[in-house]
Amino acid sequence: MNAGKLDKRITFQDFKLVKQDGMTQEVWEDFKTVYAMVRTISGREFYQAASVQNEYTTRFVIRYSAGKDINEDMRIKYRNRTFGIVSIINDNERDETLTIMVKELKNNAN
């Protein structure tokens, strides 16, 4: 993988329950910020993905080592957009890069 292609910063967020003054509040906390390659899915790929599984809008590619502790329960912040993680794929099972398939979340609490 050409490191120069990993030119966008994305932030993984983890869902936490925080107790404050005897009350429990649900919040998304920043977990890790990494460099990624961002690719929107072409119309053909979008149609194929939608017919097989969920409707993907974007894929992020990150270094394998940066993604060892992420999971599908997290979400990704990229610029002013928020994405729910649908799947995490170890590309070619080579432990070099991970492709993270996501679906953009609309009208969500930041």
C-alpha positions in Angstrom: 0.0 0.0 0.0 1.3 3.4 -1.0 1.3 5.4 2.2 0.7 8.6 0.2 -2.8 7.4 -0.6 -3.7 7.5 3.1 -4.1 11.2 3.1 -7.4 11.8 5.0 -7.9 11.9 8.7 -10.8 10.0 10.2 -11.8 9.6 13.8 -13.3 6.5 15.3 -15.8 7.1 18.0 -17.0 4.6 20.7 -20.3 4.7 22.4 -20.1 5.1 26.2 -22.5 5.4 29.1 -21.2 8.1 31.4 -22.5 8.6 34.9 -22.6 12.2 36.1 -24.4 13.5 39.2 -26.2 10.2 39.6 -27.5 10.3 36.0 -26.4 8.1 33.1 -25.8 9.8 29.8 -25.1 8.2 26.5 -22.3 9.8 24.5 -20.0 9.2 21.6 -16.3 9.7 22.6 -13.4 10.0 20.2 -11.4 6.7 20.4 -8.7 7.0 17.8 -7.8 9.2 14.8 -5.9 7.6 11.9 -5.0 8.3 8.3 -7.2 6.7 5.7 -7.9 6.5 2.0 -11.5 7.5 1.3 -13.3 6.0 -1.6 -17.0 6.5 -2.6 -18.5 3.5 -4.2 -19.3 3.8 -7.9 -22.9 3.4 -9.1 -22.3 -0.2 -10.3 -20.5 -1.2 -7.0 -23.2 0.6 -5.0 -26.0 -1.4 -6.8 -24.1 -4.7 -6.3 -23.5 -4.0 -2.7 -27.1 -2.9 -2.1 -28.4 -6.1 -3.7 -26.2 -8.3 -1.5 -26.2 -6.5 1.8 -26.7 -3.1 3.2 -26.5 0.1 1.2 -22.9 1.2 1.4 -22.0 4.8 0.6 -18.2 4.9 1.3 -15.3 2.8 2.1 -12.3 3.8 4.2 -8.9 1.9 3.8 -6.6 2.1 6.8 -3.4 0.4 7.9 -4.0 -3.0 9.5 -2.1 -2.1 12.7 -4.2 1.1 13.2 -7.4 -0.9 13.1 -6.7 -3.8 15.4 -8.9 -2.5 18.2 -11.9 -1.2 16.2 -15.2 -2.9 15.7 -18.6 -2.6 14.1 -20.2 -1.0 17.2 -18.1 2.2 16.6 -18.7 5.0 14.1 -16.5 7.2 12.0 -16.3 11.0 11.9 -15.0 12.4 8.6 -15.1 16.1 8.0 -18.7 17.1 9.0 -20.1 13.7 8.3 -20.8 10.6 10.4 -20.7 7.0 9.2 -21.9 3.8 10.8 -19.5 0.9 10.4 -21.2 -2.0 8.5 -18.2 -4.3 8.1 -14.4 -4.4 8.5 -12.5 -6.5 6.0 -8.9 -7.7 6.3 -7.8 -7.1 2.6 -6.6 -10.4 1.1 -6.1 -11.7 4.7 -2.6 -10.2 4.5 -2.8 -8.1 7.7 -1.6 -5.0 5.8 -4.8 -3.0 5.3 -8.4 -3.0 6.4 -11.3 -1.8 4.3 -14.1 -0.4 6.3 -17.5 -0.4 4.6 -19.8 2.3 6.0 -23.2 3.8 5.7 -23.7 7.5 6.2 -25.8 8.4 9.2 -28.3 11.2 8.8 -29.8 13.4 11.5 -27.7 11.9 14.3 -26.6 13.4 17.6 -22.9 14.4 17.6 
